[in-house]
Amino acid sequence: MSLDNEVGVLEQETKMLEQLILAAAGVAKDRKCTAFPPVKPALVASGTHWVEPDTMAAKDGNLITVTTYEGHPEFIQHFMKALGGNISGSDKKNPLSLWGTFK
């Protein structure tokens, strides 16, 4: 296996990790959740209500899940709204988000 293939496998595995942790902790039970498609059986088995990944992001109360990095703009939009923020701009789909540590 080449390094490129190994990196691809690692990327696929990390795309699934967050939702699996939520499912194992019982946080996603009876809530809407989306994820990378191979995770669906584990999420459904844990009692999660599966949302097809064509939506890119699923929001159920304060739980916001995304399928892949391609859903980040939609995730950030939901996240900012959950914090009481407002997104404005020409297309309202690609918000700029700055993260950091403040002292």
Secondary structure, DSSP 8 states (H G I E B T S, - for coil): --HHHHHHHHHHHHHHHHHHHHHHTTTTTTSEE---GGGHHHHHHTT-EE--GGGSEEEETTEEEESSGGGHHHHHHHHHHHTT----SSSSSS---------
